[in-house]
């Protein structure tokens, strides 16, 4: 049976309505949930890395606990932002985390500037549990770098 133009238009409107409803459902399912502690997955690579860095930084004292906690919270922010795909928030948290780690002396460039050595290096040179390396004559985790000889001009 042939349809009238009006019936064809009504059928087309109904098909488009169903199609738009289906697309809305797909968009809603693809939209990430807002970041909060309840929906962050268990994988926390940045938090684990910050905890390892804090553990290796033997020069930190009790007065550095606030900065260490700030670094942990920023690492959690990075992990949460990455989990939900919010790249802008992750980059902002990375910048802030880098500043805090620099302040703690927990980045390679700052350690070189401040001549700080990690616990692993001291233990390799025969240091004790207290961080003293008797064989090298150093105290704590601050060691003297051997500077190269001056170039002849």
N, C-alpha and C positions, 0 to 999 in steps of 0.2 A: 504494500500500500504506500503510495507516495505521500510525502509530508508537505505541508504547506510551508512557505518561507517563514512564517511566524513560529511554527513548530520546530523547524530547523534551528532558528535563533535561540529558542528556549532550551533546546537540547544542548547547543553549544555553550550557552551560559551555565548550564548545570555541569557540563564536563569541566569547564574552566574553574567553577567554584570548587569542585572536588580536587582538581589539580592544585589550586592555590592552598587549599586546606592541607593537602599532603605535603607540599613544600614547606609550609609553616611548621608542621610537625617535625620534618627533617632538620630544619634550621634550629628549632628548639632543642633537639637531641644533640646537635653538634656544638651548641654554645657551651663553653666551659663554665663550671660552677665558680662563683667568686672564691678567691683564696681565703682560707681560714684554717685553723688548726684541725678542724673536723674532717676536711676532705683532702688533706695533703697525704700522699702515699708514704709508705714507710722508708723508701729510698731517700737518704739524706746525704748525698756525697759532699756537699759543701760543709755541712755541720761536722761531718767526720774529719774532713781535712783541717778545719779550724781547730777542732779538739786535738788532733795530732800535732799541729803546729804549736799550740799552747803547751802541750806536754813536753815538746822538745825544747822549748824556750826556757832554759834553766835560769836565765838571768832575771826572769820575772819574779816579783815578790808579792806579798799579800796586798801591798798598796796598788797593785795592778789588777786586782780582781774585778773592779768595775769595768775596766776596758776589756778584759777577757770576756766578761758576760755580754758586753755590748757586741763584741765580735761574734759570739755564739748566736745572739738574737738576729744579727744581720745575716748570718749564714742561714738561719732558719727562714728568713725573708727571701733569700735567694732561692732556696730549695722550693718554697711554696710558690713563688712567682714562676719558676721554671716548670713546676708540676702542672700549673693551669695554663701555661703558654703565654703569660704576660711578659713579653720581652722587655718592654720599657721599664717596668718595675724591677725586673731582674737586673738590668743594667744600672739602674740607680742604686740598688742595694749593693751591687758589686763595687761601684765607686766608693760608697761609704765604707764598705768592708775593707777595701784596699787602704783607705786612709787610717782606719783603726789599726790594721795590721802593721802599717808603716810606723805608727806611733809606738807600737809594742816592740818594734825591731824584729818582726816576724816575716819580713820579706827579704829575698836575697840581696837586693841592692842596698837596703838599709843595714843589713848585717855587715856587708862589706864596708860601708861607710863607718860604722861604729866598731868594726873589728870584733864582732861577736862570732863565736863558734857554736855549733850545735852540740848537743850532748853526745851524739854518735862520734864525732871527731875526737872529743876528749876521751871517750871510753876506748877508742882505737889506740890512742897514745898511752894507755895505761893509767888513766885517771881513776880515782876512787869514786865511791858513791856520793861523796860530798862535792864532786865536780872539780877536785884539785888534781892537776896532772903533775906528779912529782918528777917525772922524767923530763918534762920540758921546762920546769921551773915557773909554771903559770899558776895563777890563783883564779878560782871561779871559772867562768866561761869566757872571760875576756883574754884573748891571747894576742901576742905580737905577731903580725904578719911579717914574713921575710920579704923585704923589698928587693926588687931586682937592682943590680949594680947600675950606676949612672952610665949613660952612653958617652962615648968619647966623641967630641965634636970635630 
